[in-house]
Amino acid sequence: MAALLCTFVAMLSCGTARAAEPLEVRIGVITHKAPPPALYELDPTPEDEAAAGAGLAIDDNNTTGRFSGQRYVLDQVVLDKDQSPVESAVKLADAGAKFLVVALTADELLAVADALKGRPVVVFNAAAQDDRLRGADCRANVFHVPPSRAMLTDALVQYLSTKRWMKLFLTYGPTAADQLYADALKQSAKKFGLTLVAEKAWEFGPLARARSDSITQSDALVFSRGVDYDIMLVADEEADFGDYLSYRTWDPKVIAGTQGLIATSWHRAQDAWGSAQLQSRFFKRAKRTMRPIDYQAWVAVRAVGEAVTRTKSADPAAISTFLVDPKFQLAAFKGVPVNFRGWDHQLRQPVLIAQPMAIVSVSPQPGYLHQRSVLDTLGADQPESQCHLP
């Protein structure tokens, strides 16, 4: 009798152990190998950019998962120069990763999304800011964490408007990305009623990267002379000349845009709304400060964790549906919960306005209203969007 009782207890214990087996959630991260730093690069790209943020979020998810019955595993791929993002994404999916966080270019992201179309995989964009990804080139299996260029420039121009800096001088660099940012600035100025009084291409080379003992180009110092403006806007996504402009304009003016006063998803000086503890935990783990792409990868992985906890499912279709449900709310250390827009899968979020060592403001600015969410004053709103996902 005692033996039978022991056998019964053992079977019950085994059954309980099996019932308590945690739900495994595999998340893949794809990044490029950090390029070698340029000559005199003061702030080189870290080798673990994006991956460090994703890793911290995995830790956070597992802290909750121990109580809610999930176990999160991170699979990382760092792409060499000639390595295919598509092949890497397919291999991760074949190995069981149902959620991919990618820090890729716009074209690479689209190639990955199209290769995985029809498969039970959700892709999170952690780096590309291109508006077309949220517009004509949107994909149903992709969610966007970074603010688009339109969101960034809307956030910046809202702040300029509140300061009554209404007359803008725009200078832009030679790259396609510079032109896209310049176009976004012009659209934002039109949207919020500011005036573009001058627009000039930068033709003096990468002076921000020049040796400090090189001869200063006098033409660069006077190119803004004779223009009546309140603030100079710069579109220089490669950081070739934007930092050169501060304190070198003919008139004493503020520089804003890609350098100077910037709009960004995250900043090392951000410490409000409990974010100091996020910054501290990241620094302790990565031995460096958190960069925007780190933060964006952290948000992507945390969004998966929050959705899995709330739905009690790791099914990609269920998670994708819940991410655009109004019930999905993620605490992201920005003062208000963030969530995804249903029509283009863009993350609604406040945008920080910052100078190199301090936070200046947060947009949307007070006084801007919207019938659905004040966060939708940033970027393309639903009626004007070229993307209308079901």
N, C-alpha and C positions, 0 to 999 in steps of 0.2 A: 504493500500500500504506500509506504514511504517512498519507495522507488518510483512508483507511478506518479506520485505527487511531485517529486523532483523533476521527472521528465516533463510533466505539464508546465511547471514553472519555467524550465529551460526553453521550451517551445514558445511560451508566452514572451519571454525575454527576447528571443530571436525575432519574433514577429514585431515587437515594439521597436527593436533596433532597425529592422528593415523599414518600418513606417516612418522612422525619424531620419532616414537617409536624406541629406539636403539636396535640393534641386540645383544642379550644376548649370551655370550660365557662363558660356565662353564668349569673350569679347576680343576681337582682333584689333590691333593698332598698326597702321601702315604709315611710315614716315620716310623721308629722304635722308640719306646720310648728310650730315652737316657739311657745307662746303668749307674748304680751307679759308681761314680769315683773310680778308684783303689786307694789303699793306696798311699799317697804322690803324687797323680796325680796333676801336676801343670797346665795342660791345659785340663780340662775335656770337654767332648762333650756337647755342649749347648742343652738344651731341645728343642729349636726351630730350630736346624740346618736343612738346606734345606727349611723349611717352611718360615723362615724369609726372605730368598732370593726370594722365590716365591711371598711372600706378597708384597715386594718392587716392583717386576716386575708387579704385578697386579695394583699397584698404578700408575706405569709408563704407562701401557697400557691404563688405564682409563683416564689419562691426555690427551693422544692422542684420545682416543675413544670418548671423549666429542665433538670433532670436526668432527670425521669421522663416527659417528653413531654406536658405539659399547659400550657395557657395559660388563665388565669382572667380574666374580664371582669366588672366590676361595673356594673349598670344601676340607677340610683337614681331614685326618685320621691318627692318631698316634697309631701304633700297639703295643699292649701289647705283652708279651712274647709268649703267646699261640694263639694269634689272627692270622687268615689266611690272608695273603696278597691277595690271589686270591678272596676270598669272599668279601673283602673290595673293591677290584677293580671292581668286578661285580656290587656291590651295588652302587658305584659311577657312573658307566656307566648307570645303570638302572635309576638313579636319574637325568640323563641328562648331565653328564660330558663327553664330546667328546674328551678331551685331558687329559692325566694322566701324572704327573711328579712323578717319583718314586725313592726313595733313598733306594734301596734294594740290597740284594746279587745277584750274577749272577743267581743262581738257582731259586730264588724267582722271579726275573725279567722274566726269561723264562717261568715260570709257569703262571704268569700274562699275558704275551704276548700270550701264547697258549690258555688260557681261553677266551681271547677276540678276537681270530682269527675269521675273518668273520664279526665282528661287526664294526660299524662305530666309531672306537676309535683309536686314535694315542697315543702311549706310548713313553714318553721321559725318558731315563735312565739318572739319575742325580748323580749317585754315583759309579756304578760298572766299574772297569777299565779292566776287564778280556778281553784279546785279542780274546778268543773264541767267545765272543758275537758279535765281528765284523768279525768273520771268519766262522768256520763250524757251529756254533750255532746262526748265525744271523737270524733275523726275519724281515719280510717286514713291520710290524706294529710298529717297534721300531726305534727310533732315539737316537743316543748316544752323549751326551754333554761332559762328562769327556774325557780327553785324555786317550787312552789305555796305558797299561804298555809299549808297544813297542814305542808309541809316546813319553812317558816320558823319557825312557832310550835313545832313539835316540836323543832327545833334549839335554840331559845331555852329551852324548858321543860326539856329534858334538862340544859342547863347550870345552870338554877336548882335542879334536883333534886340535882346533884352538890354545889352549895353549901349544900344543906339549907335553902334559902329556900322553904318549903313552903306558907306561907299567903299567898294572893294577893288583892289588891284590884284590881279591874278597873274602869277608866273608859273610856267609848267615846263617839265623836262621833256626829253626826246622819246621816251619809251611809250609803248602802247598802254601800259598800266598808268603812266603819268597822265596820258590823255583821258583815260577812263575816269580817273579821280578828278581831273579838271572839269570834265563834262558833268560829273555828279555835283561838284561845287556850283557850277553855273545853274544847274537845275534847282538846287536847294535855294540859291539866291533868288531865283524867280519865284519859287514856291512861297517864300517867306517875305518877299517884298524888298529885298536889298538890291542895290544898284552896282553893276559891274562897270566901273569907270575906265578901266584899262586892262588889257590882256596882252602879255608878252611872253614869247618863248625864251627860255634860258639858253644862251648861246656861248657861255663862257667856260664850259667844261665842268668837271667834277671838283670844284674848288674846295668843297667840304672835305675832300680826301687828299688835298694837296699838302705837301710838307710845310710845316710851320715856318721854315726859314726861306720859303720860296717867295718870289716877288708878287705882291698883291696886284691883281689886274685892275687898273684904274677904271676901265670901262665898266666893270662889274659894280663898282661903287656908285656910279652915277646913272645907271640905267633907269632908276626910278625917279629921277629928277624931273620936275615940271608937271607932275601928276597930283591932283588934289584927291586924296583918298584917306580913309580912316584906318584901314588895316590891310596888310599884304597877305594874300593867300598863296600858298605854295603847294604844287603838286609834284612831288619828287619821291616816288615810292622806293627807289633804290638808295635814297639818302646820299646822293652825289653832290648836291649843292644846297639843299634846304637849310642845313645848320650854318652855312656860311652867311646867310642873309641877316640873321639877328645882329643888331648893332652896326650894320654896314649899309643900311638904306640911307638915301640922301636926307630924308626927314626922319625924325625919331618916331618910328611906327612899330606896332606889334606885328609879329610874324605868326601865322596860324595855318593849319592844314596838316600836311604830313610831318612837318617839323614845327618847333615852337610850341604854340598852344594846339594841342591835338585832341581828337575824339578817339576813344579806344574802349574796347570791351573790358580791359583790366589794366592795372597799373601797380607798380611796386609800392607806391605811396598810399594805396587804398587801405584804410583801416576802419572804416565805418561799418555799422550793421553787423558786427561780429566778425568781419573779415580779417581782423588782426590774427585771430586764431588759425584761420586758413593759411594766411601768409606764413605764420610761424611753423605750422606743421609741414608746409611745403619746403620751407628753408631747411628744416631739420632733416627732411628726407633727401632732398636734392642738393643741398649745400650751395644753393643759389636762390635768387629771388624768382618769383613766379612771373612769367611773361604771358602776354595775351593768348598765344597758342596753347600754352600749358593750361591756362584757365579754361579755354574752350574745349580742350580734350577732357578736362575734369568734369565740366558740365555735361558733356555727351555721355560719359560713363555713369555719372550720377543720375542722369535722366533714365537710363536703362534700369538702374537699381531701384529708383523710385517707382517706375512703372511696373516692374516685376513684383515689387512688394505690394503695390496696390491691387494689381490684378491677380496675384498669386499664380502667375503663369509666365513662362519664358517663351511662349509662342510668338514669333516675330509679327504675325498678322494681328494678334491681340494687342501686342505692345504698340505697334504702329497706329492702330485705331485709338488706343487710350492716350497716346501722346498729343493728339489733337482734340481730345475731349476737354471741355471746360473744367472738368474735375481734376485734370492733371495740373499740379502746381509744384514747382521746385524751388526750394530755398537756395538762392545763389549768391547771397551776401551782397545784394544790391538794394536793399530796402524794401523791395516788393517781390512777391513770388514771380517767377518767369514761366512762360509756357509757349507752345508752338502755334503759329497761325495755321489754320486749316487749309487755306487756299494755296499756300506756297511752301509750307513746312519751315518757315523762318522762325527762329526763336525771338519772341518778344522780350525785350530787355531794356533797362536803362543803360545809357551810354555815358561813360565818364569823360569829363572835359578836364584835361590835365596839362601841366607844364612839366619839365623834366623831373622835378623833385617834389611835386605836390599836386594834390587834386584841387582844381579850381571850382568846378561845379559838376552837376549831374543833369543830363537831359533825359526826358522832356523837361523843358523849363516851365516854371509856374505860369499859369494863364493859358497854356495851350490845351485845348479840349478836343475830345473825340467821342462820338456816340457809342463806341464799343469799348475802347481802351485807349487811354492817353498814350500808351506805348505805340499805338498805331499811327501817331503823328510822325514817327520816324520811319523813313523808307517808303516804298511803294504800297499804297493802301489797296484794299481789295478791288474797288471799282477801276483803278488805273493799272492793275497788275495784268501782265500777259500770261500769268499762270493761274489756272483754276482747277486745282486738284479736287477729286471727289471727296 
